[in-house]
Amino acid sequence: MTPVSARRGAVYVSVAATAWGTGGAAGALLFESGHLGPVGVSFWRYLLGAAFLLALALTRRPPRVRHLTWRVLPVGVGMAVYQTAYFAAIAGSGVAVATVVTMGATPIFTALGARLLLREPLGPVARGALAAAPAGLVLLTAESVVRAESLAGIGYALLSAAGYAGVTLFSRHHRTDPQGTAVGGFAVGAVCLAPFALPAGVVPELSVPSVALLLYLGAVPTALAYGLFFRALTALPATTVSIISLGEAAGAALIGVVLFGERLTPLAWGGCALLLAAVAVLALRAETEM
């Protein structure tokens, strides 16, 4: 495996976060055009992501089967847990609360785990970003959170954050084959989601838009994004990766404004700017935070 520099790792995870930001829009469009539920979309997302990455691996070199053993099981189970728990959080408390709690708690859980389990130091720039990024996230979604009628999904959101942090920490510790980890994790995640997806209907209504959206979801926000994410974990501390990943929230908000006509309040625009500033500073200073 060719070594990745810290600067390139920061670019990788920034691109991954940008790609993840388009995943929500693609999923929302699939709910309408493909008549799939959230778990069904996640099932196809993981299945197609594994297929795309496996096809890419076969064109470059034979897959390293010896690495696709026990290590992919925790990754796949963790991915299934945080995806399912996130949707349960949305059902219980709405999108805004679920997003704030999940994405806000993830870098904190990751930072604690990285310090206690991986003995990774947390530099001054990372500490500042760890404070600024969640604050920006709260400002970005504050109005929607205040309007939320139920906070019952907070527990699920925390579980989702813990699952995501666990995948990040485990993948950072076992980083010898990032592509194999992504392929195996997607396959295991799809198997874990299948029992929940099948009763709700997993076969989409086939049409040109639904097929195009499925292929896009599997290729860009999944295969490309997670492939870069696991690659970045070979070069950057887990906390740095988790904070830069928060750029996904700002990207998703901007997509909502441009494509869906959503409006952001001045407070939300300020939160978006603070979040992006924290991500940008940390990405540019990645090499000093190693």
Secondary structure, DSSP 8 states (H G I E B T S, - for coil): -----HHHHHHHHHHHHHHHHHHHHHHHHHHHHT---HHHHHHHHHHHHHHHHHHHHHHHS---GGGSSTTHHHHHHHHHHHHHHHHHHHHHH-HHHHHHHHHHHHHHHHHHHHHHTS-----HHHHHHHHHHHHHHHHHHHHHHHH-S--TTHHHHHHHHHHHHHHHHHHHHS-S-HHHHHHHHHHHHHHHHHHHHHHH-------HHHHHHHHHHHIIIIIIHHHHHHHHTTTS-HHHHHHHTTHHHHHHHHHHHHHH-----HHHHHHHHHHHHHHHHHHHTGGGG-
